[in-house]
């Protein structure tokens, strides 16, 4: 391990998926994993193989698809979890098992009901068992921020002796502050026997808004792996943002004595893909990937940038992928050009039929929208994947709305292959559409969020709608895209109903 190399460990597919409603299908996980590989992420944590059969299959599918990045599965410090992880990652060219156990007094007493000696024994046994599947084993001390440092030194020393190759120090609850977290990392590296034989890692949550700052403080104090997610996606307030950490280290080489292997031109495409698939929009003022990240409203700023870019910009927009927003196809483009552009974007339809369906959707969109952007193509494929072989599918719809009159929506959709026709009034066309669908779907779900975003610029842009539904404590996101916002809303609502109709998966507590 080079001391000047920062390993980027992406956990969008595992920890990011724990965001309410952000659960992904196997095919969606593979699409994101391939984009992460294009981004040149070092390690892709593909999921928690033991959580459910669906998670196992998704981890295995990623392991079969990814060739350059290391594919990792999380596992609790139990034989069954590690067996599932080992079998799921078996096809990967490079594979890792990430095993963990809680080390804070409150977790050991209240959750594990184990004493410290038992925790150490379980950690050692987990690492040894994981080594039977792969020589690349990472160990995490869950809730390290609230763990006794002497106990952490003991646990880490024992698992290093057992053969762990990466030691991860997670701030599971987002409780720390940068100075404290950096000092803890430094002390652990100085005091742990065998510290020089492993890569030290940090995994920070964002509950106090300091996940990136804490991660960078750890790097300044010897950590050489950061665990992060695209767009900072994650449960509660999220995780450390990959794009912010990578660009901070790259931009401030005078401060950080290391750099990553990330292809930064793939940051914005990765951000947009994750946003489209999960239904979590990126806030406009989000660092690096937000729509306003390189926008200058102030006259003073505009004048300075026009005279010399570096007066107000410390990064170039094109370096993180903003220049990728260009017209690539039009309505006269042929099927081969469409296929080639999908390949350049890292999108591989699952079959010729899937390609034909996507091309048909592209032609339909090109008749309605004169300029087709890469983001439009990604939305087309995401939409086609969302409706393939699912219970609810939109067939056709129409709506009427005028001032002073109640809007009316008429929707034709299929339920398990059987077409139904419904009509309803509402406070607006979207409300009427949702009420019409509910007449037959009878889901009884509560709508928690209705969000509309433009995929590209201009009034011709496709609208991307997110509908977040909750039923019996379960939360799902549905996403739909179309130049007609009402149609996009219908697609999003049906997509959410499809996600509700699938079996929920287990979600054990994780670092």
PyMOL commands that set and color helices and strands:
alter all, ss='L'
color gray80, all
select helices_A, chain A and resi 16-18+26-38+53-65+79-88+105-112+116-130+144-146+149-162+178-191+195-197+211-220+230-232+242-251+264-278+299-307+309-311+317-320+322-324+335-344+352-368+374-387+429-441+485-501
alter helices_A, ss='H'
color red, helices_A
select strands_A, chain A and resi 7-10+43-47+70-76+95-102+137-142+166-171+199-204+225-228+327-329+372-373+392-400+407-415+418-426+446-454+463-471+474-482
alter strands_A, ss='S'
color yellow, strands_A
deselect
rebuild
show_as cartoon
